[in-house]
Structures are given as structure tokens and as C-alpha cells.
Amino acid sequence: MAPRRIDPRSQTPVGSFLHDGQRVAFRAGESLALALLAAGRGSLSRSPKYHRPRGPLCLRGACEGCLVRVGDLPGQLACRVPAAEGLEVRSQNAFPNASLDLFRVTDWFFPKHLDHHHLLVNAGATLNRAMQVFARRMAGLGTLPSEEHPFPTPSTLSVDALVVGAGTAGMAVANALAREGFQVACCEEEPRPGGEALDRRDAPTLTDLCDKVRFLGSTSAVATFDDGTLCVGPEGLGLVRARARVFATGCVDSVGLFPQNDLPGVFTARAAARMLRAGVVPGERVVVAGSGALASEVAAGCAEAGVRVTHAEGVVEAHGTSAVKAATVTAHGRAEKVKCDALVVALTATPAYELAGQAGALVRWDASARCFIPEALADGSTRAPGVYVTGSVRAPGAALQARREDGSRVALQIASDLRGGRL
Ligand code: FES
């Protein structure tokens, strides 16, 4: 079995799109990946070299398991593209499609690794050239669009403060500064502000983003330098100049290292929580490995939907050929193989520190948390003037309330620095 809607009658479809020639219905607000999972289509792409099956793992644009061609554009993350009527979605670099890819034999022919750089190098120039052409056709991530797309004209925006990330802490900073009369922009990769709270059913009441904040939704901050931050979103390319740059970039989820951790059916706890919030269960026999609030919520949500749930402490290995069929997990000090069709892993996520580091914050290795963390004072200021961090990017695993308080504290310092002419 695969993911399915808990109650298919509870929400009526608002439209449909084509996936590899098959019509897939979607509900309001769903991404392509979520609609495809709910339709039981969990194998969306193939790894570039060995053509191993891949599926949505994080549902947050961080794993590349959901890469598809949408219309004429290759390499689109299906979890970041809103489902829309009439879209044509296709598998890429797979034959005939991602759920049945004959190129998968590459994985079986070369169980000990394929060195395509040196294969047939010493077999003569002709064979070598033929091999290079073959390798280029087999690998890669889709083919270029058939038509040239015009490069968007970049826009510019100047504000007092740019907040990157509209999760709990980012919203607290943006709202506080806007209410103090500062011009604030807030860019966020998701279409809506809210961050993790949107995926949690036991989250404290969601705060709205104040309407004085210029919200840049579905927008990624891709680089930051001097006082400028380059943002890419539905409006194209934009350079946001800000006296204060606040990185509330949160964390990146992972499922950790274990053999076959890339099989379709392996999900982060946050992805599973997001599916449940949308009325979709990850499978019929679900293993939830790890602990914490998200793990408990996922296990409870699955059990309420009549799904068989097995709790585990850790994962040794996932089993299956095209999707998860079982997992060897640890519980009470013993390893055990459990049949399942979904493996949900809850690990403490690791900080998305890259932009803060690029802006000049010192990034240090935290041995106890086992991750890199941008260094900042309690007020959020870093060694780089005008650069602040707040929320789980500097305190991974912090509770939502603690993140909100952190955002408010950091906003006070920024307001004081802006007013005092220090930025
Ligand atoms: S990047 Fe889309 S599911 Fe992870």
C-alpha cells in the first residue's frame, strides 16, 4: 500500500493535472508532490547515475526526491510547485517513467560502484568518446526547455529590515519591527507564513504576519552580500537591500544515515506531519523512529486514521526495491526487522546556517548538538554589523514558545540599533 487520503470525501478536488499521462486530482492548497502522494504515486524521480527510485522525503524543498518536469521546465521540485489545473508533469531521466525505469539495471550491473569518468578510457579514443556520449545521456537531470525563456528583469527593494524565514521566530521579529514603524520585508520559501506551526496539530495558536510587513511568499533567499540579499520568487529575481538582515532560516530535516535511506516511503517526521495535516496518511503500516513532539503527533495521527504504527528508537536499514517494504529498527536495545510501507524518522533537524555564515556570522561546530550553529549573542547580534540570527537556526530543537520569545528579544535589539544609527 502507499499513502492515501484518510477520508477521500472530506474535501472535494478543485482540479486535476497530468502526471506521466495519468490524470491526478488535487485539493485546494496542495503542492504537486502532496497530490501525487495522496494518489499513491510516491515514486517521482530517479537518481542521476544509478537510477535508484526516489520519492518525496521532506516535502520542504530540501531532498530533491521529487524532481520532475513541469510543462517545459526541467528540474522542478514537485513539493514547491502548487498543483494547478491542466499542468503537465512528467518524469525525467527515466525510461519509460520514474516508477518503472529500465535504466535501473545500471545499479544492478555495477553493485560495487560505477566510475563513469574512467570507464573505457583505455579502450581507444572511439570507444571512449562513445562512452562519454552514453554517460551524458544516461545521467543528468532532464533536458533543457525546448524554447528559450527570457531572463527576468531583476527588481530592487530597500527596507529597514529583511527577515529571511517566516516561521515562529521570523514572524515575531518582523511583526515587532513593523509595529515600531520600521519598513520590513519578510521572505519565505513556503507560500504562507507560519513555519513549523503550520504542520503541527498541537502547535500554539498561529500568529498572523502583520499587514505592514511586505511578505515575499514562495521566495527563496539564494545569496546575501554587503547589505543586499538576492531573492528568487514568483515575481522573478529581486535584490532586497536592508540595514538589518535577520536570518530566521530554521533547520533542515533529515532522516540520518542508514542503507536505503533514499527509498520512496522514507519520510522525515515533518513531512509526515504535513501529510497528516492535509488529510493523507503516509502508509498502512508505518514505523515511526525517533522521539519528540513531531514523532508523537505523527504516531497519534496515524493511529487515529486506523493505520498500524510501530515505534522504534533508531533505524538500522530500510528494505525494498522500488519502495519501502520493511525496516530493521532498534527498540529496547534490540534490532528487529519490521514489515512496513512507510518509515518516518524523527531526528533533531540541523540549522540552515549557510546564509547567516555568508553574511559574515561566525559559524561554529557544536559538539553536543553535533551540528554547525551560527554564533550570536543573546540579543541575536552576530560579529557582522547588521546581521542577526533568531529561532531554531541558533537553537535547534527549541520549543515554539521559546522561538517566539527569542524573536521578540532580537527585535528589541534591532529596533535599538536602527534607532541609534548603528546600522
Ligand atoms: S525536495 Fe521535494 S520532497 Fe524533498
Residues whose N, C-alpha, C, O or C-beta is under 5 A from the ligand:
A	BS01	FES	P56 L57 C58 L59 R60 G61 A62 C63 E64 G65 C66 L77 C79
